[in-house]
Amino acid sequence: MFAITFYSYKGGVGRTMALVNAAAELTRRGRKVLIVDFDLEAPGVSTYTEFSQSEYQPGLVEYISEYMSTYVAPRVSDFIIECSIKSQEQVFPIWVFPAGNRDKTYSARLSAIDWQGLYEFQSGYLLFEDFRQQLKEDARGFDYILIDSRTGHTDVGGICTRQLADAVVLMFFPNLQNITGLQSIVEEIRLDKSRRSKDIGLLFCPSNVPDLDDELDILKTMLDLSKDRLGYDDSNLSIEHYGSLFLVDQSIFVIDRPKTKLASQYRALVDSVVQLNIEDGDGAMFYLRKVRRNIEYRSQDPGLRIDYEIPLSEMLSALDRIGRIHKTNGKVSWELAAVYRALGNFTSEFEALSAAIDADYDVPKARLRRAFNLLSQSKPNEARQDLLQVLGSRETTAIDLTSAIQVLKSIDDKWSEIVEEAPALEELSSKDLGAVADVLMSDVNGLRIAYRLIEKVIRNRIDGEDNDTFDNDLVLILIGTGHFEEAMLSARRSREEILEDSDIQVVFNYAMAEWGYRKSPSKDMFARVRELEGMFGGSEDANFMQCMALTAAVLDEVSFALETLERAKRSIGPGRIFSCWQYLYVGKNIMRKDIEEMQSAFKGGNISPPFLERKLSLTRTN
């Protein structure tokens, strides 16, 4: 339960209307909302058609009067009236605790309440503590209590803004009278908050703001003054003056006129209210994302000043509370895990990920993340179990599948046998199959699986569909597994036609396949590669220069080959690179090692790449 008081120092700012619209919007979003009309001198909630049935029902005046007569707190549930609102043909329940029975005796009964005596002699403070507790324990399970408070400095105002509230929405017209009046109220809330175990959130909402050109900065000056006097930073909240006869009719704009600017501003107010409430799933998500941003910004620049920086003890307490409240909310648990990961708290991250999995939230991704977590705690066997689940799920995305494969490679020597039987492979699109195949092409043991995936893509392709990339991958796999003749035949052209081709990649791969097939390089084919390099220019790509160095070495241009290898070494960047020395995708360290091996081989007169000795089966294992 989260209680929000709507308060204004002066009337005429649309406080009750804002509260009613906020209550309706929260209800429309699926929250259980109770409105408490604490504006006892001028009750307004019951004047709305949706809540009119509460006008002549006993409420706060009767509740307090009965307590003062009996010294026993009445049952709160006896005073709560169920009403309803209708939105898009759906009817939602909403509840009201009215100010009181508005018959002819209402004013007299209200005047008979001695507020000072209630607090000094009849434990009034405990009465309203019990009032709040009863609301919290009510069987209807209210998510939000919205309290409409009296204007000005009153005894009731203190009850609403300090004792009952978790947050206060302070609405004011931006003029000196309203700002000055609010200043002492805000100070009282902040001083009282400092003596309590709970913080009271404050939302400042200029209201009935003129929607006019501010060419003389009159409005800007007053808004700047309000920030200075009331002590708040820039606020996106503002309810502008809205000219419409629907206001006379007291329409609930978020329900009756949801596309208007006024309705949009009320929804923004609700968003801000929800963001203060970590008991709400959306509020918890907002808080967690704010924490994560702060951590990330601070990690980038330790000296950076962060707005709304959260003290560590407060943060850890809030995170623990979010974990307990939202343990069945997979989305919140996932975000909570990300925060704990950013904090380096792997134990709590594991617990949050487990909660996300139990809640059936994006299970393959959560299991993959938990596998990383377990590896960081030196628990490879437990990590392996999660990875097997990722590979076994038909809901696993290509990105998560490639990550799982790479992690499994690092902890299980039989990874390829597991991957080959993975159900996750069966649900991927052609594009995704190609991406997974590229990852598999980084290891000799993965080439057979990559071949099966690429062959499936090519076999199922639609006429006219561009699959040049897959055709090229197939050639790379055939060469890398020692199936040189098949690689040459896959070109579906004669040798003479290849020699006339202007695609340097096609010609180079054919030359390498022919080298493997004939056991020696054909200089005319490599000469064509060299010719194409001269015709179309080179590239600073490390793989391209490595291929050109090998070409030069075949053509006995050893000095140029060694020079090109040095350039290739300097061009190695992050990420995977295809190495023509192994016919595999490799990381930058392996690529550097391959180039150094090539340099030694060229200097020693041996230019034969080691992959030429491979002969791997492409048949699926059983």
Backbone torsions as a table, in degrees:
resi	resn	phi	psi	omega
1	MET	NA	135.9	-179.1
2	PHE	-132.3	121.6	-175.8
3	ALA	-102.8	127.4	179.1
4	ILE	-122.3	124.8	175.5
5	THR	-97.1	132.9	173.2
6	PHE	-99.6	118.1	-174.3
7	TYR	-129.0	144.0	171.2
8	SER	-141.6	142.5	179.3
9	TYR	-70.9	-38.2	178.8
10	LYS	-120.2	159.2	175.6
11	GLY	-81.5	178.4	175.6
12	GLY	82.6	11.2	-179.4
13	VAL	-104.7	1.7	178.0
14	GLY	80.3	31.3	-176.4
15	ARG	-64.5	-51.5	-177.9
16	THR	-63.6	-39.1	178.9
17	MET	-64.5	-40.0	177.5
18	ALA	-63.1	-42.6	179.4
19	LEU	-62.5	-45.9	-178.2
20	VAL	-63.0	-42.8	178.5
21	ASN	-66.0	-39.0	177.5
22	ALA	-63.9	-42.7	179.1
23	ALA	-62.8	-42.5	179.9
24	ALA	-65.5	-40.6	-179.7
25	GLU	-67.1	-42.2	177.1
26	LEU	-62.1	-41.0	178.2
27	THR	-63.3	-43.6	179.1
28	ARG	-61.1	-30.3	179.0
29	ARG	-82.3	4.3	175.0
30	GLY	95.6	8.6	178.0
31	ARG	-89.5	150.6	175.5
32	LYS	-91.2	120.0	-169.7
33	VAL	-122.5	134.3	172.0
34	LEU	-116.9	127.8	174.9
35	ILE	-98.1	128.8	175.7
36	VAL	-111.3	116.2	-178.3
37	ASP	-89.0	92.8	-178.6
38	PHE	-97.5	8.1	173.8
39	ASP	-85.4	74.0	-168.9
40	LEU	-66.6	-32.9	-179.4
41	GLU	-73.9	-28.5	-178.7
42	ALA	-143.6	67.9	-178.0
43	PRO	-60.9	138.3	-177.4
44	GLY	-127.8	-17.7	-174.6
45	VAL	-61.7	-42.1	-175.6
46	SER	-70.3	-10.7	178.1
47	THR	-77.1	-12.8	175.1
48	TYR	-79.9	135.7	-175.8
49	THR	-51.6	-41.5	-176.3
50	GLU	-63.7	-22.7	-175.8
51	PHE	-118.9	13.0	-174.1
52	SER	-63.2	-25.7	-178.9
53	GLN	-68.0	-11.2	179.7
54	SER	-89.9	-4.0	-171.5
55	GLU	-63.1	-39.2	-176.0
56	TYR	-110.1	30.6	177.4
57	GLN	-106.7	146.8	177.5
58	PRO	-61.3	146.7	-177.1
59	GLY	-147.1	-138.3	-174.1
60	LEU	-61.9	-40.9	-180.0
61	VAL	-59.4	-45.9	179.5
62	GLU	-69.0	-37.0	179.7
63	TYR	-61.0	-47.8	-178.4
64	ILE	-69.7	-41.7	-178.8
65	SER	-62.1	-41.8	179.5
66	GLU	-64.0	-40.3	178.8
67	TYR	-64.3	-42.7	-177.7
68	MET	-66.0	-25.5	179.2
69	SER	-84.5	-34.5	-172.1
70	THR	-109.8	-15.0	-174.5
71	TYR	62.3	17.7	177.2
72	VAL	-122.2	127.5	-179.8
73	ALA	-67.7	124.6	178.9
74	PRO	-66.4	167.5	175.6
75	ARG	-77.2	120.7	-178.2
76	VAL	-60.1	-38.8	-175.5
77	SER	-60.7	-22.4	-179.9
78	ASP	-71.6	-14.8	-174.8
79	PHE	-107.4	-1.5	-176.1
80	ILE	-90.7	127.5	-177.5
81	ILE	-106.5	127.9	176.5
82	GLU	-86.2	125.9	176.1
83	CYS	-120.2	-166.5	178.8
84	SER	-156.5	155.3	171.6
85	ILE	-128.4	152.2	-178.4
86	LYS	-116.4	128.2	179.3
87	SER	-139.0	121.4	178.7
88	GLN	50.2	51.6	176.1
89	GLU	68.5	5.2	175.4
90	GLN	-105.3	140.8	178.4
91	VAL	-107.1	126.6	-177.7
92	PHE	-116.4	135.8	174.9
93	PRO	-75.4	144.9	174.6
94	ILE	-147.3	145.5	-170.9
95	TRP	-117.1	151.8	-179.0
96	VAL	-131.9	133.8	167.2
97	PHE	-105.5	100.4	-170.7
98	PRO	-71.9	168.1	176.0
99	ALA	-66.5	-37.0	179.9
100	GLY	158.8	176.1	178.3
101	ASN	-69.7	115.3	-172.6
102	ARG	-87.1	42.9	175.9
103	ASP	-82.1	-170.8	-173.9
104	LYS	-66.5	-20.5	-177.0
105	THR	-93.8	2.6	-174.6
106	TYR	-58.6	-48.8	-176.5
107	SER	-60.7	-40.8	-179.4
108	ALA	-66.3	-41.8	-179.9
109	ARG	-66.8	-36.6	177.2
110	LEU	-66.5	-43.1	-178.3
111	SER	-65.4	-24.5	-177.6
112	ALA	-75.8	-12.3	-179.9
113	ILE	-77.3	119.6	178.1
114	ASP	-95.8	95.1	-175.1
115	TRP	-63.7	-39.7	-179.5
116	GLN	-66.1	-43.5	178.4
117	GLY	-65.7	-36.6	178.9
118	LEU	-58.6	-42.8	-176.8
119	TYR	-82.1	-35.1	-175.9
120	GLU	-80.4	-36.5	-170.8
121	PHE	-119.3	-13.2	-174.6
122	GLN	-125.8	23.9	174.9
123	SER	54.2	48.6	-179.2
124	GLY	-59.5	-35.8	179.2
125	TYR	-59.8	-45.0	-179.3
126	LEU	-67.9	-31.3	176.9
127	LEU	-58.3	-46.1	-176.8
128	PHE	-80.7	-21.6	169.4
129	GLU	-66.0	-41.5	177.2
130	ASP	-67.0	-37.8	177.7
131	PHE	-57.4	-47.9	179.6
132	ARG	-64.7	-42.4	-178.3
133	GLN	-64.7	-39.8	177.9
134	GLN	-63.0	-40.2	177.5
135	LEU	-62.2	-40.2	-179.2
136	LYS	-64.8	-35.0	-176.1
137	GLU	-92.8	0.0	-177.5
138	ASP	-57.7	140.1	-175.0
139	ALA	-62.6	-22.2	-179.8
140	ARG	-73.8	-14.7	174.7
141	GLY	64.3	59.8	-178.0
142	PHE	-65.1	133.0	175.0
143	ASP	-84.7	-37.9	-176.6
144	TYR	-134.8	137.0	170.1
145	ILE	-112.9	118.7	178.9
146	LEU	-107.5	118.6	-173.4
147	ILE	-108.3	123.4	176.2
148	ASP	-92.9	112.9	-172.7
149	SER	-99.1	155.3	176.0
150	ARG	-67.3	150.6	176.1
151	THR	-76.6	164.9	172.5
152	GLY	75.6	-168.0	177.8
153	HIS	-90.7	109.0	-179.2
154	THR	-141.1	163.0	174.6
155	ASP	-62.8	-40.8	179.7
156	VAL	-63.1	-36.8	-179.9
157	GLY	-57.2	-41.3	179.1
158	GLY	-66.5	-37.9	177.2
159	ILE	-61.5	-44.0	-174.8
160	CYS	-74.6	-40.7	-172.7
161	THR	-88.1	-20.9	-175.5
162	ARG	-119.7	-40.0	-174.5
163	GLN	-86.2	-44.1	-173.8
164	LEU	-90.7	-23.3	-167.0
165	ALA	-86.9	141.7	164.0
166	ASP	-91.1	-25.7	178.6
167	ALA	-151.2	153.8	179.1
168	VAL	-128.0	127.7	171.8
169	VAL	-94.4	114.3	-177.6
170	LEU	-100.1	110.2	-176.3
171	MET	-104.1	136.1	-176.8
172	PHE	-156.0	145.3	169.9
173	PHE	-79.4	133.6	-173.7
174	PRO	-75.3	73.0	170.6
175	ASN	-133.4	170.5	-172.7
176	LEU	-63.4	-37.4	-179.1
177	GLN	-60.6	-48.1	-179.8
178	ASN	-67.9	-42.3	-177.3
179	ILE	-65.3	-45.4	179.6
180	THR	-63.5	-42.0	179.4
181	GLY	-64.5	-38.8	-179.4
182	LEU	-71.4	-26.3	-171.6
183	GLN	-56.6	-47.6	-178.2
184	SER	-70.3	-33.7	177.7
185	ILE	-62.6	-45.8	-179.5
186	VAL	-63.4	-42.2	179.1
187	GLU	-61.6	-40.5	178.9
188	GLU	-63.4	-41.7	179.0
189	ILE	-63.2	-44.3	-177.8
190	ARG	-67.9	-39.5	178.4
191	LEU	-65.9	-42.8	179.1
192	ASP	-65.3	-38.1	180.0
193	LYS	-61.8	-35.0	-177.3
194	SER	-68.9	-17.7	-179.6
195	ARG	-99.9	2.4	-175.6
196	ARG	-113.3	161.9	179.4
197	SER	-77.0	-18.7	-178.7
198	LYS	-109.8	148.1	173.6
199	ASP	-89.5	142.9	175.4
200	ILE	-104.1	115.9	179.2
201	GLY	-71.8	141.8	179.8
202	LEU	-119.8	127.9	174.9
203	LEU	-119.0	122.1	-178.8
204	PHE	-99.8	122.7	-173.8
205	CYS	-130.7	94.3	171.9
206	PRO	-56.4	136.2	-173.2
207	SER	-135.0	157.1	-176.3
208	ASN	57.0	32.0	-175.9
209	VAL	-70.8	131.2	179.4
210	PRO	-59.4	131.3	178.4
211	ASP	-96.1	68.8	-174.0
212	LEU	-134.3	163.0	173.5
213	ASP	-61.8	132.6	-179.7
214	ASP	-107.4	58.8	-172.1
215	GLU	-65.5	-25.6	-179.8
216	LEU	-101.0	9.3	179.0
217	ASP	59.9	29.9	178.9
218	ILE	-66.9	-49.2	-179.6
219	LEU	-66.2	-42.9	179.6
220	LYS	-59.6	-41.0	-179.9
221	THR	-61.3	-43.8	-178.5
222	MET	-70.8	-36.9	177.8
223	LEU	-67.3	-39.2	175.8
224	ASP	-63.7	-39.0	178.3
225	LEU	-63.9	-41.5	-179.6
226	SER	-63.2	-39.6	178.6
227	LYS	-63.7	-40.9	-178.7
228	ASP	-69.6	-48.1	-176.2
229	ARG	-71.8	-38.5	-174.7
230	LEU	-93.5	-10.9	173.2
231	GLY	72.9	52.7	174.5
232	TYR	-136.0	155.8	178.3
233	ASP	-84.9	-173.9	-179.8
234	ASP	-53.6	134.3	178.2
235	SER	-120.1	135.6	176.6
236	ASN	-83.4	-3.6	-177.9
237	LEU	-81.0	136.0	175.4
238	SER	-169.4	132.0	174.3
239	ILE	-110.9	110.3	-175.5
240	GLU	-83.7	156.0	174.9
241	HIS	-59.2	135.0	-176.1
242	TYR	-132.6	116.8	-179.0
243	GLY	-89.1	108.5	-179.7
244	SER	-161.0	139.3	176.6
245	LEU	-69.7	-14.7	176.0
246	PHE	-65.4	-22.4	176.2
247	LEU	-68.9	-35.4	177.8
248	VAL	-63.9	-38.2	-179.1
249	ASP	-79.5	-3.3	-178.8
250	GLN	54.4	48.2	174.5
251	SER	-70.5	147.7	172.6
252	ILE	-90.0	104.8	-167.5
253	PHE	-63.5	-37.0	-178.2
254	VAL	-67.1	-17.8	178.1
255	ILE	-100.8	-50.2	-172.9
256	ASP	-84.4	-31.5	-177.8
257	ARG	-138.1	63.6	-171.0
258	PRO	-66.6	-17.5	-176.9
259	LYS	-91.9	-0.5	-179.2
260	THR	-77.2	160.0	177.9
261	LYS	-63.3	-36.6	-179.8
262	LEU	-63.6	-43.4	177.8
263	ALA	-61.3	-39.6	178.5
264	SER	-62.3	-39.3	179.6
265	GLN	-69.3	-35.5	175.6
266	TYR	-66.5	-38.6	177.8
267	ARG	-65.2	-37.0	176.8
268	ALA	-63.7	-37.3	176.7
269	LEU	-62.9	-43.3	178.5
270	VAL	-62.6	-42.2	177.9
271	ASP	-56.7	-43.3	-178.8
272	SER	-67.0	-36.8	177.3
273	VAL	-64.5	-47.8	-178.5
274	VAL	-60.6	-36.8	-178.1
275	GLN	-64.7	-18.9	177.6
276	LEU	-84.3	-9.6	-169.8
277	ASN	-112.7	99.6	-179.0
278	ILE	-75.5	-7.8	173.5
279	GLU	-74.4	-21.6	176.5
280	ASP	-84.8	135.6	-179.2
281	GLY	-56.1	-42.9	178.9
282	ASP	-66.7	-38.2	177.7
283	GLY	-66.2	-39.4	177.3
284	ALA	-63.3	-41.6	178.8
285	MET	-62.3	-42.9	179.0
286	PHE	-62.0	-45.7	-178.9
287	TYR	-61.7	-45.5	-178.0
288	LEU	-64.0	-40.1	179.0
289	ARG	-67.9	-36.2	177.1
290	LYS	-65.0	-43.2	178.1
291	VAL	-61.3	-44.7	-177.8
292	ARG	-64.5	-40.0	177.3
293	ARG	-61.9	-43.1	179.8
294	ASN	-61.3	-43.0	179.8
295	ILE	-64.1	-44.0	-178.5
296	GLU	-65.9	-42.8	178.9
297	TYR	-63.3	-42.3	-178.5
298	ARG	-66.8	-36.9	179.5
299	SER	-67.4	-30.3	178.6
300	GLN	-74.3	-35.0	-178.4
301	ASP	-148.4	96.3	-176.9
302	PRO	-56.7	-24.6	-179.1
303	GLY	-90.3	2.7	-175.2
304	LEU	-71.0	134.7	174.4
305	ARG	-83.9	126.7	-176.6
306	ILE	-112.2	126.7	174.8
307	ASP	-67.3	144.3	178.3
308	TYR	58.5	36.9	179.4
309	GLU	-63.5	138.3	-173.8
310	ILE	-103.7	125.3	176.9
311	PRO	-57.9	143.1	-173.9
312	LEU	-59.4	-45.0	-178.0
313	SER	-62.8	-40.8	177.8
314	GLU	-64.9	-41.0	-179.6
315	MET	-63.0	-48.8	-177.5
316	LEU	-63.0	-38.0	177.6
317	SER	-64.5	-42.9	179.6
318	ALA	-65.8	-40.4	179.6
319	LEU	-63.3	-41.7	178.4
320	ASP	-62.8	-41.2	179.9
321	ARG	-66.3	-42.0	178.0
322	ILE	-61.0	-42.1	179.7
323	GLY	-60.9	-38.8	-179.5
324	ARG	-73.7	-43.5	-176.1
325	ILE	-69.8	-38.9	-170.8
326	HIS	-111.0	30.6	-175.8
327	LYS	-64.8	-19.4	177.5
328	THR	-99.6	3.7	178.1
329	ASN	-98.6	103.4	-174.8
330	GLY	-62.5	-39.0	-178.5
331	LYS	-63.7	-44.5	178.4
332	VAL	-66.5	-42.4	179.9
333	SER	-60.8	-39.1	178.1
334	TRP	-63.1	-45.2	-179.7
335	GLU	-68.2	-37.1	177.0
336	LEU	-61.8	-40.7	177.8
337	ALA	-60.7	-39.4	179.7
338	ALA	-64.1	-37.2	178.2
339	VAL	-67.1	-46.7	179.0
340	TYR	-61.4	-36.4	177.3
341	ARG	-63.5	-42.8	179.2
342	ALA	-63.7	-30.5	178.5
343	LEU	-82.8	-10.1	-177.9
344	GLY	79.0	18.1	179.4
345	ASN	-96.1	86.5	-172.0
346	PHE	-72.6	-29.7	178.7
347	THR	-65.0	-46.8	179.5
348	SER	-70.1	-33.3	176.0
349	GLU	-61.8	-43.2	178.9
350	PHE	-58.7	-44.7	-178.9
351	GLU	-63.8	-41.3	179.8
352	ALA	-67.3	-40.4	177.4
353	LEU	-64.5	-38.8	177.9
354	SER	-63.7	-37.5	176.9
355	ALA	-65.4	-40.1	177.8
356	ALA	-62.8	-40.8	178.8
357	ILE	-65.7	-44.2	178.8
358	ASP	-61.9	-31.0	179.2
359	ALA	-85.0	4.1	177.2
360	ASP	62.7	37.3	-179.9
361	TYR	-98.9	112.8	177.5
362	ASP	39.3	58.5	-169.7
363	VAL	-56.7	-45.2	179.8
364	PRO	-58.2	-43.7	-179.9
365	LYS	-66.2	-41.1	179.9
366	ALA	-65.9	-39.2	177.9
367	ARG	-66.8	-38.9	177.8
368	LEU	-62.0	-45.2	179.8
369	ARG	-64.1	-37.1	179.2
370	ARG	-68.7	-32.1	176.0
371	ALA	-62.8	-43.9	175.6
372	PHE	-58.7	-43.1	-179.9
373	ASN	-60.4	-46.2	-179.0
374	LEU	-64.6	-37.5	177.1
375	LEU	-64.3	-37.1	178.8
376	SER	-66.3	-21.3	177.2
377	GLN	-99.8	16.1	178.5
378	SER	58.0	47.4	177.8
379	LYS	-125.2	68.8	-174.3
380	PRO	-65.2	-33.2	-178.4
381	ASN	-66.1	-43.3	177.4
382	GLU	-66.9	-38.2	178.5
383	ALA	-62.4	-40.3	-179.5
384	ARG	-59.5	-39.8	-179.9
385	GLN	-62.2	-40.8	177.2
386	ASP	-66.9	-39.9	179.6
387	LEU	-63.8	-37.8	177.6
388	LEU	-63.4	-36.6	177.6
389	GLN	-67.3	-38.2	177.6
390	VAL	-62.6	-46.6	-179.6
391	LEU	-68.2	-25.1	-177.5
392	GLY	-87.9	-5.5	-178.1
393	SER	-94.4	133.4	176.7
394	ARG	-79.1	-3.1	178.5
395	GLU	-96.3	-2.5	-178.8
396	THR	-68.0	131.7	178.6
397	THR	-78.2	164.1	-179.7
398	ALA	-61.5	-40.9	-179.3
399	ILE	-61.8	-46.9	-179.5
400	ASP	-67.8	-35.2	179.1
401	LEU	-64.5	-44.7	179.4
402	THR	-63.6	-38.6	177.6
403	SER	-64.4	-43.8	-179.5
404	ALA	-62.1	-40.5	179.2
405	ILE	-61.9	-45.4	-177.5
406	GLN	-65.4	-37.5	178.4
407	VAL	-70.2	-42.8	-179.6
408	LEU	-60.6	-36.7	178.0
409	LYS	-56.8	-33.1	-174.8
410	SER	-79.5	-14.0	-175.0
411	ILE	-126.0	-6.3	-176.4
412	ASP	-139.0	116.2	-179.1
413	ASP	-64.2	-23.5	-179.0
414	LYS	-99.3	28.3	-175.6
415	TRP	-58.1	-38.6	-174.9
416	SER	-66.1	-34.6	177.9
417	GLU	-65.4	-36.7	179.2
418	ILE	-70.0	-46.4	-177.9
419	VAL	-63.5	-38.0	-177.0
420	GLU	-59.7	-29.7	-178.5
421	GLU	-99.8	7.4	-172.8
422	ALA	-69.0	122.5	176.4
423	PRO	-60.3	-26.6	-178.7
424	ALA	-58.9	-28.7	-179.1
425	LEU	-67.3	-25.6	-172.6
426	GLU	-75.1	-19.6	-173.4
427	GLU	-100.6	1.7	-173.8
428	LEU	-83.0	148.0	175.0
429	SER	-73.2	169.0	179.7
430	SER	-58.6	-42.9	-179.3
431	LYS	-62.2	-42.4	-179.2
432	ASP	-71.1	-34.9	176.4
433	LEU	-60.3	-39.7	177.6
434	GLY	-63.0	-40.1	179.7
435	ALA	-65.2	-41.9	178.2
436	VAL	-66.3	-39.8	178.8
437	ALA	-59.8	-39.9	179.0
438	ASP	-59.1	-39.6	178.1
439	VAL	-67.0	-41.6	179.5
440	LEU	-65.1	-25.6	-179.0
441	MET	-77.8	12.6	176.1
442	SER	-98.8	2.5	-178.2
443	ASP	-144.9	137.0	-179.9
444	VAL	-54.9	-39.2	-177.3
445	ASN	-71.5	-13.4	179.6
446	GLY	-96.2	-7.6	-174.6
447	LEU	-64.4	-38.3	-179.4
448	ARG	-62.9	-41.7	179.8
449	ILE	-68.0	-41.4	178.4
450	ALA	-59.8	-39.7	178.7
451	TYR	-60.1	-44.6	-179.4
452	ARG	-62.4	-40.0	-179.0
453	LEU	-67.9	-46.9	-178.6
454	ILE	-65.9	-39.7	178.7
455	GLU	-61.6	-38.6	178.8
456	LYS	-64.0	-42.0	179.0
457	VAL	-61.9	-47.7	-177.9
458	ILE	-65.8	-38.5	-178.6
459	ARG	-65.7	-33.9	-175.7
460	ASN	-98.7	6.7	-175.5
461	ARG	-69.3	152.6	-179.5
462	ILE	-88.8	144.6	178.6
463	ASP	-54.8	133.4	178.8
464	GLY	88.0	-10.1	-179.8
465	GLU	-75.0	135.8	-178.5
466	ASP	-79.7	112.6	-179.6
467	ASN	-126.9	30.4	-178.5
468	ASP	-56.9	-38.3	-179.4
469	THR	-62.2	-43.8	-179.9
470	PHE	-67.7	-38.6	176.6
471	ASP	-59.9	-42.1	179.5
472	ASN	-66.6	-41.8	178.0
473	ASP	-60.1	-40.1	179.4
474	LEU	-60.7	-42.1	178.5
475	VAL	-62.8	-44.4	179.9
476	LEU	-60.2	-41.8	-179.6
477	ILE	-67.1	-43.9	179.9
478	LEU	-61.5	-42.0	177.8
479	ILE	-66.9	-44.5	-177.4
480	GLY	-64.9	-22.6	179.0
481	THR	-99.6	2.0	177.4
482	GLY	86.8	12.8	178.3
483	HIS	-95.1	68.5	-170.6
484	PHE	-69.5	-41.7	-179.1
485	GLU	-63.7	-43.0	178.3
486	GLU	-61.2	-37.3	178.2
487	ALA	-63.0	-41.6	178.7
488	MET	-66.3	-42.2	-178.3
489	LEU	-68.6	-28.1	-178.5
490	SER	-65.1	-17.9	177.2
491	ALA	-68.8	-22.8	178.5
492	ARG	56.0	33.4	176.4
493	ARG	-143.5	158.9	178.8
494	SER	-75.1	164.0	177.8
495	ARG	-59.5	-39.5	-179.1
496	GLU	-62.9	-38.8	179.2
497	GLU	-67.6	-37.4	177.2
498	ILE	-62.6	-41.0	179.4
499	LEU	-62.7	-23.0	178.6
500	GLU	-93.3	-8.0	-176.4
501	ASP	-68.8	147.1	-180.0
502	SER	-102.7	2.6	178.4
503	ASP	-88.3	107.8	-174.4
504	ILE	-63.3	-31.9	179.5
505	GLN	-67.2	-44.1	179.1
506	VAL	-61.9	-45.6	-177.2
507	VAL	-66.5	-43.3	-179.0
508	PHE	-62.6	-47.0	-178.9
509	ASN	-64.1	-36.9	176.8
510	TYR	-64.3	-41.5	179.1
511	ALA	-61.3	-40.3	179.7
512	MET	-69.3	-40.3	178.3
513	ALA	-63.7	-41.2	179.6
514	GLU	-65.9	-37.2	176.6
515	TRP	-58.7	-48.5	179.4
516	GLY	-64.1	-37.9	-177.7
517	TYR	-71.2	-43.0	-176.4
518	ARG	-90.3	-7.7	-179.0
519	LYS	71.2	8.7	175.4
520	SER	-156.1	149.5	-177.5
521	PRO	-75.5	143.8	176.1
522	SER	-93.5	111.5	-173.0
523	LYS	-65.4	-29.6	-179.5
524	ASP	-66.3	-35.0	179.5
525	MET	-70.7	-41.6	177.9
526	PHE	-70.1	-30.9	176.2
527	ALA	-63.6	-36.2	177.1
528	ARG	-65.0	-38.1	176.3
529	VAL	-60.3	-46.1	-179.8
530	ARG	-62.7	-38.6	179.7
531	GLU	-64.3	-43.6	179.9
532	LEU	-65.1	-35.6	176.5
533	GLU	-60.9	-43.1	179.4
534	GLY	-68.2	-33.8	-177.8
535	MET	-73.3	-42.3	-171.4
536	PHE	-109.3	1.7	178.8
537	GLY	84.2	163.3	-177.7
538	GLY	-97.7	-165.7	-179.7
539	SER	-144.4	152.8	177.4
540	GLU	-90.7	8.7	177.5
541	ASP	-69.2	135.7	-175.8
542	ALA	-61.4	-40.8	179.1
543	ASN	-64.1	-42.9	-179.2
544	PHE	-61.8	-46.0	-178.6
545	MET	-67.2	-34.3	176.0
546	GLN	-62.5	-43.8	178.6
547	CYS	-63.7	-40.6	-179.5
548	MET	-69.6	-31.9	176.6
549	ALA	-66.4	-42.8	178.2
550	LEU	-64.3	-39.4	177.1
551	THR	-60.3	-46.4	-180.0
552	ALA	-62.4	-39.0	179.6
553	ALA	-64.4	-40.4	177.2
554	VAL	-60.6	-35.5	-178.2
555	LEU	-89.0	15.4	176.4
556	ASP	66.3	23.7	175.6
557	GLU	-100.2	65.3	-170.8
558	VAL	-64.9	-42.5	-179.3
559	SER	-59.9	-45.9	178.6
560	PHE	-64.1	-38.1	179.5
561	ALA	-61.9	-45.4	-179.6
562	LEU	-65.9	-39.4	177.8
563	GLU	-63.0	-41.8	-179.8
564	THR	-67.3	-36.0	177.3
565	LEU	-64.3	-37.5	176.5
566	GLU	-62.2	-42.1	177.4
567	ARG	-64.5	-39.6	178.9
568	ALA	-62.6	-41.3	-179.4
569	LYS	-62.2	-40.7	179.7
570	ARG	-69.5	-21.6	-176.0
571	SER	-91.2	-3.5	-178.1
572	ILE	-64.5	125.3	178.4
573	GLY	-114.8	-174.1	178.2
574	PRO	-70.9	164.1	178.7
575	GLY	91.1	-178.9	-177.8
576	ARG	-84.5	143.9	179.1
577	ILE	-132.2	141.9	177.3
578	PHE	-83.2	128.1	180.0
579	SER	-105.5	121.0	178.0
580	CYS	-76.6	-6.2	177.1
581	TRP	-79.3	-30.6	178.8
582	GLN	-115.3	-14.4	-171.6
583	TYR	54.2	49.5	175.9
584	LEU	-142.6	155.8	167.9
585	TYR	-78.2	134.2	-176.8
586	VAL	-134.8	164.1	173.9
587	GLY	-82.5	174.9	-174.3
588	LYS	-64.4	-34.4	-179.7
589	ASN	-68.2	-41.8	177.7
590	ILE	-67.6	-37.7	178.8
591	MET	-62.3	-42.4	178.3
592	ARG	-62.9	-41.3	178.7
593	LYS	-63.5	-41.7	178.5
594	ASP	-60.8	-43.0	-179.2
595	ILE	-64.6	-40.5	178.2
596	GLU	-65.2	-37.4	175.5
597	GLU	-63.7	-40.4	178.6
598	MET	-62.9	-41.2	179.3
599	GLN	-60.8	-45.4	179.0
600	SER	-64.1	-42.2	-179.3
601	ALA	-64.6	-43.1	-178.9
602	PHE	-64.3	-40.8	179.4
603	LYS	-65.7	-30.9	-179.4
604	GLY	-89.5	0.7	177.3
605	GLY	85.7	5.0	179.3
606	ASN	-108.3	109.2	-175.5
607	ILE	-108.9	15.9	-175.7
608	SER	-84.6	118.2	178.3
609	PRO	-65.1	143.9	-175.7
610	PRO	-64.7	-27.0	-176.6
611	PHE	-66.4	-17.4	-178.5
612	LEU	-63.7	-18.0	179.7
613	GLU	-89.2	-3.8	-178.2
614	ARG	-76.3	149.1	168.7
615	LYS	-151.6	96.3	-175.6
616	LEU	-109.0	144.0	178.0
617	SER	-73.6	141.0	175.3
618	LEU	-100.8	3.8	-179.6
619	THR	-81.0	137.0	-179.2
620	ARG	-66.3	135.2	178.9
621	THR	-77.6	156.7	179.5
622	ASN	-105.1	NA	NA
